[in-house]
Amino acid sequence: PSSSLPLLNQKFEYGIDLLVMNLFRDRAFQLYNRYTAPWQAAYTQARVLASQRIKYNEDTRISLADSWRGFQSGVMFDLNNLFEYAQQLPGFNQMNLINLNKLISEKFFKIYSIVSLKLYINNEFYCTMPNGIPLSRVNMNRMLGYETTNEIFKWTNEMNELRMTENEVSLLIPFILTSNFKLFTFFF
């Protein structure tokens, strides 16, 4: 009889742990849906453009300075959005704001790449920056160089082959925020 007590405790702890993890998963998914709404709208537009086999702006007359300005303003919007999102995640909502800001700044591009995965279609990146300039593969080549751009596309193609659900992607964000796991090292 006394030997069965630890077994009961293990089952009880497992049940509580499972409940907590399910609650966390559900909350992470709710927040993910709320804070990635602009990305979802962009994905709908990207699918239309990709299905029509439209080349996503290869206009090289766009100045590099304008491309960088658009990229920077987009990054600032997404950085603020991620900060608001993380503040509401269970556990992160109790962090010191300065530490949370440092953590998000350090992990931002990893999370950005995960959230934007669906915009990489047929070796093109269907993302429009706030100033209306596409962050297409052509612009990425100009801004980041061919080698970095090719590595980004290689990685996103491999990640897209996983065909992750939105729920799985929503769990990757807190995982990235809390780990030292190296998703990739070529750029981020």
Secondary structure, 3 states (H helix, E strand, C coil): CCCHHHHHHHHHHHHHHHHHHHHHHHHHHHHHHHHCHHHHHHHHHHHHHHHCCCCCCCCCCCCHHHHHHHHHHHHHHHHHHHHHHHHHCCCHHHCCHHHHHHHHHHHHHHHHHHHCHHHEECCEECCECCCCCECCHHHHHHHHCHHHHHHHHHHHHHHHHCCCCHHHHHHHHHHHHHCCCCCCCCCC
